[in-house]
Amino acid sequence: MDESKARAFILVATYVAAQDLKVVRKALTALLLPGERRLHFTHESAPRRKMLMSRIAELPVTARIYVAHSASDVVDRRVTLTEATVEAIARHASRLTIERDSTAVTSDRRIIADLVRSAEAPMSYVHLEAKDDPCLWISDAVAWCHQRGGPWHERYLPLVVSQPAVK
């Protein structure tokens, strides 16, 4: 999962089946340019973004976008993270990987732990830097495209399993 706060608060959860993790991570890592440690859409050129989204759309992954519109990023993060965690539990996800935002780790852990405990779900969760798991790059790409709108929406739609939830 990764978020974007550019316009509305967007949280994107990317789903990758356990048996596909190795191939997806390898394919994403192969897209890095020399010297890059991660893909980050903010730092890519438009032609490269188009190419990256085309390659990502070919991978065995899906994404779900959660959108919130309160006056507070803290509230929006809590609402979207709760929705995403509930959905992950319902999908029987074995692990949540969230891009690390040091200001939100403690709150995130509390929210997720409460939901996992109440559902008695065998799901683990971890906060990582984007460079530490290439699957986080997919959520970043989808969030960037969603925030930009226009023709960029078409680039991520093949990945999205449902329309954004608006709060």
Secondary structure as the mmCIF struct_conf table of DSSP 4:
data_model
#
loop_
_struct_conf.conf_type_id
_struct_conf.id
_struct_conf.beg_label_comp_id
_struct_conf.beg_label_asym_id
_struct_conf.beg_label_seq_id
_struct_conf.end_label_comp_id
_struct_conf.end_label_asym_id
_struct_conf.end_label_seq_id
STRN STRN1 ASP A 2 SER A 4
BEND BEND1 ALA A 6 ALA A 8
STRN STRN2 PHE A 9 VAL A 16
HELX_RH_3T_P HELX_RH_3T_P1 ALA A 18 ASP A 20
HELX_RH_AL_P HELX_RH_AL_P1 LEU A 21 THR A 29
TURN_TY1_P TURN_TY1_P1 ALA A 30 LEU A 31
HELX_LH_PP_P HELX_LH_PP_P1 LEU A 32 LEU A 33
TURN_TY1_P TURN_TY1_P2 PRO A 34 GLY A 35
BEND BEND2 ARG A 37 ARG A 38
HELX_RH_3T_P HELX_RH_3T_P2 PHE A 41 HIS A 43
BEND BEND3 GLU A 44 GLU A 44
HELX_RH_AL_P HELX_RH_AL_P2 ALA A 46 ALA A 57
TURN_TY1_P TURN_TY1_P3 GLU A 58 GLU A 58
BEND BEND4 LEU A 59 PRO A 60
STRN STRN3 VAL A 61 ALA A 68
BEND BEND5 SER A 70 ALA A 71
HELX_RH_AL_P HELX_RH_AL_P3 ASP A 73 ALA A 90
TURN_TY1_P TURN_TY1_P4 ARG A 91 HIS A 92
BEND BEND6 SER A 94 SER A 94
STRN STRN4 ARG A 95 GLU A 99
TURN_TY1_P TURN_TY1_P5 SER A 102 ALA A 104
HELX_RH_AL_P HELX_RH_AL_P4 VAL A 105 ALA A 119
TURN_TY1_P TURN_TY1_P6 GLU A 120 GLU A 120
STRN STRN5 SER A 124 LEU A 128
HELX_RH_3T_P HELX_RH_3T_P3 ALA A 130 ASP A 132
TURN_TY1_P TURN_TY1_P7 PRO A 134 PRO A 134
HELX_RH_AL_P HELX_RH_AL_P5 CYS A 135 ARG A 148
TURN_TY1_P TURN_TY1_P8 GLY A 150 GLY A 150
HELX_RH_AL_P HELX_RH_AL_P6 PRO A 151 TYR A 156
HELX_RH_3T_P HELX_RH_3T_P4 LEU A 157 LEU A 159
STRN STRN6 VAL A 160 VAL A 160
BEND BEND7 VAL A 161 SER A 162
HELX_LH_PP_P HELX_LH_PP_P2 GLN A 163 PRO A 164
STRN STRN7 ALA A 165 VAL A 166
#
